[in-house]
Amino acid sequence: MKTKGAQERKRTFLLITIPVIALFFCFNTLPLIRGFIYSFTNFKVWFV
């Protein structure tokens, strides 16, 4: 049986880590994957 304090710490941990993981994925991992995929194409970027 979990105590109220343990449940509160778990909730706080999730509230802090989920946005951090989402931002890391959006601004680090996703551009890395897109750049890797684009490196195998002859895609020309329209704003360059």
Sequence and secondary structure as in RCSB ss.txt:
>XXXX:A:sequence
MKTKGAQERKRTFLLITIPVIALFFCFNTLPLIRGFIYSFTNFKVWFV
>XXXX:A:secstr
   HHHHHHHHHHHHHHHHHHHHHIIIIIHHHHHHHHHTTS    TT 
